[in-house]
Structure formats: C-alpha cells, structure tokens
Amino acid sequence: MGGTTTLGHFAWDLGDGLELRLWALEDAERLAALIQANQEHLHPWLPFATADYSATDAEEFIRRAMRQYADGLGVQCAIVHEGALAGSVGLHAIDWPNAMTSIGYWIAKPFEGKGLVTRSVRALIDHAFGELGLSRLEIRAEPDNQRSRAVPERLGFREEGTLRHVVVWAGVRYVDHVVYGLLAEEWHG
C-alpha cells in the first residue's frame, strides 16, 4: 500500500476502482448532496445526516479535518469508488502519549455490500500500526448497527464490552456503544 502522509498528497489506490484520499474543500457540494440523498439511511446512526445538511456544514467538516491532519492528530478520508464519492473513513483524534486512536466510517446506501468499508478500514489499520506506530485501535458502534459492527468483527477486532449511555444522540437520547479493540501485535494484515 503506498500513501504519503503530507497534507494534500495523502491518497491510496486500493485497486478495483477504490481510492482513499483526503477531503478537499472542493468536495463540499458533493459531500452535502451525498449526505442529503442518504439521510434516511445514515441518520439513525449519525445525527448530522439530515435533509438540511448543507455545503456550509460539509465545508466546516472538511476544514476541521484539514486542521486535524495538519496538526498530526488524525486523518479523515473520502472513500471514492470508480470516481464516485461513496462515503468517509478516518482515524479520530490520535492519543499519541498512549499510542491509540479510533476509526470511524460511513458509506452511502448504493455502495453497501461491496466490501468498500472493510477494505478502507484495513488500509487505515495498516497505516496506523505501520507508518504511525500506534499500539491500539478501537471501533465503536451502536448495539443495533449490525452492518457497522460486522466491519471490526471481519477484521479480527475483539469485542471488549458495551459502554452504556456514552453519547447523547442529537441532544435527544442516550446511546450505548459496543467497543471493539485491536492491538498491533494481533494484526496480521
């Protein structure tokens, strides 16, 4: 897997039309349109995914992602399949003193079931344990989100437990998260 980690040049061609690349400001309109078109699919799990998610909202996300990457605190990538924007995957805030981070992802409905998220997450795991030298990765998912939970299960993460009422979802209800963990020495690529 080739990929550089300098701002603006981070891109991986994962083969078979799948690419990961940093979000860019010129993606804002397409990102907003993708989220709007998939809001019924995404909103049960992602409170930001609403019909009124705007290009301004997307631009704010992209600017935060660019700052995070420039500061060496994480990386957020567009998942691009055969030239079409398909979703997002990233390393959340990296905890450098403890050599750990978590991985988050979402995929638009038309791209589900193609293995794109699993392949994208696998690439980030390789990057996190290889180039970044991290020791631990986590993936968290709501107990009922079976599609999201299948990704860490497929990739050899261990289910470590459930955190109860760990997130307030859109200020409306408390949400539990199932925590999956993977250590560098457990990863076999």
C-alpha positions in Angstrom: 0.0 0.0 0.0 1.6 3.2 -1.0 0.3 6.5 0.6 2.1 9.6 1.7 1.2 11.5 4.8 1.9 15.1 3.8 -1.1 17.4 3.6 -2.7 17.4 0.2 -0.8 14.3 -1.0 -2.3 11.6 1.1 -4.0 9.2 -1.3 -4.2 5.4 -1.6 -5.3 3.5 -4.7 -6.6 0.3 -3.1 -7.3 -1.3 -6.5 -10.6 -2.3 -8.3 -11.6 1.3 -8.5 -11.4 2.1 -4.8 -9.4 5.1 -3.6 -9.0 6.8 -0.2 -7.9 10.5 -0.3 -8.0 13.5 2.0 -11.2 15.6 1.9 -10.7 18.8 0.0 -12.8 22.0 0.1 -14.0 21.4 -3.5 -15.7 18.2 -2.2 -18.2 20.2 0.0 -21.1 20.4 -2.5 -20.8 16.7 -3.4 -20.5 15.7 0.2 -23.6 17.6 1.2 -25.5 16.2 -1.7 -24.4 12.6 -0.8 -25.5 13.1 2.8 -28.8 14.6 1.9 -29.5 11.8 -0.6 -28.7 9.2 2.0 -30.1 10.9 5.1 -32.7 8.2 5.8 -30.0 5.5 5.5 -27.4 7.4 7.7 -29.5 9.4 10.2 -30.4 6.5 12.5 -26.7 6.3 13.3 -25.3 9.7 12.5 -27.2 12.7 13.9 -25.6 15.1 11.5 -27.0 13.3 8.5 -30.2 15.3 7.9 -32.0 16.5 4.8 -30.8 20.1 5.5 -27.1 19.2 5.8 -25.6 21.9 3.7 -22.4 22.6 1.7 -21.5 25.0 4.5 -21.8 22.1 7.0 -19.6 20.0 4.7 -17.1 22.8 4.4 -16.9 23.1 8.1 -16.3 19.4 8.5 -13.6 19.5 5.8 -11.8 22.5 7.4 -11.8 20.6 10.8 -10.4 17.5 9.0 -7.7 19.5 7.3 -6.7 21.1 10.6 -6.7 17.8 12.3 -4.4 16.3 9.6 -2.1 19.3 9.6 -1.7 19.0 13.3 -0.9 15.3 13.1 -4.0 14.4 15.2 -5.9 12.2 12.7 -6.9 11.7 9.1 -10.3 11.9 7.5 -10.6 10.4 4.0 -13.2 10.4 1.3 -14.0 6.9 0.1 -14.1 7.1 -3.7 -15.3 4.2 -5.8 -14.9 4.3 -9.6 -14.7 8.1 -9.4 -17.9 8.5 -7.3 -17.9 9.8 -3.8 -19.1 6.8 -1.7 -18.5 7.7 2.0 -16.0 8.6 4.6 -13.4 6.8 6.8 -10.9 8.2 9.3 -8.7 8.0 12.3 -10.3 10.1 15.0 -8.2 12.1 17.4 -4.9 10.3 17.9 -3.9 9.9 21.5 -0.1 10.0 20.9 1.0 9.5 24.6 -1.0 6.3 24.7 -0.4 5.3 21.0 -4.0 4.8 20.2 -7.0 6.1 18.2 -10.4 5.0 17.0 -11.7 4.5 13.5 -15.0 5.8 12.2 -16.7 5.3 8.9 -20.0 5.6 6.9 -21.0 4.6 3.4 -23.8 5.7 1.1 -26.6 3.1 0.5 -25.8 2.4 -3.1 -22.3 1.4 -2.2 -23.2 -1.0 0.6 -22.3 -4.7 0.3 -19.3 -4.2 -1.9 -16.6 -4.5 0.8 -15.5 -0.9 0.4 -15.7 0.0 4.1 -13.8 -3.2 5.1 -11.1 -2.6 2.6 -10.8 1.1 3.6 -10.6 0.3 7.3 -8.0 -2.4 6.6 -5.9 0.3 4.8 -6.2 2.6 7.8 -5.2 -0.2 10.2 -2.1 -0.9 8.2 -1.3 2.8 8.2 -2.0 3.2 12.0 0.1 0.2 13.1 2.8 0.5 10.4 3.6 4.1 9.5 2.2 5.7 12.6 3.5 3.1 15.0 0.3 3.0 17.1 -0.4 0.2 19.6 -4.2 0.1 19.9 -7.2 0.8 17.7 -10.9 1.0 18.6 -14.1 0.9 16.7 -17.4 1.7 18.4 -20.8 1.0 17.1 -24.4 1.1 18.5 -25.5 -2.4 19.5 -28.2 -2.5 16.8 -26.0 -1.3 14.0 -25.2 -4.8 12.7 -23.6 -3.6 9.4 -21.2 -1.3 11.3 -20.4 -4.0 13.8 -19.6 -6.5 11.1 -16.6 -4.5 10.0 -14.4 -4.9 13.1 -15.7 -8.5 13.5 -14.5 -9.3 10.0 -11.1 -7.7 10.6 -10.2 -9.5 13.8 -11.1 -6.9 16.4 -12.2 -8.2 19.8 -15.5 -7.2 21.3 -14.4 -5.7 24.6 -17.8 -4.7 26.1 -20.5 -2.1 26.0 -20.3 1.4 27.2 -23.8 2.4 28.4 -25.1 5.9 27.8 -21.8 7.0 26.3 -23.2 9.5 23.8 -26.1 11.9 23.8 -27.5 11.5 20.3 -28.6 14.8 18.9 -29.5 16.0 22.4 -32.5 13.7 22.4 -31.5 10.3 23.8 -28.6 8.4 25.3 -26.8 5.8 23.1 -24.8 2.8 24.1 -21.6 1.8 22.2 -20.2 -1.7 21.7 -16.4 -1.3 21.9 -14.1 -3.4 19.7 -10.3 -3.3 20.2 -7.3 -4.4 18.2 -3.7 -4.4 19.3 -0.7 -4.0 16.9 0.6 -7.5 17.8 -2.8 -9.0 16.9 -2.9 -7.5 13.4 -1.9 -9.9 10.7 -2.8 -7.6 7.8 
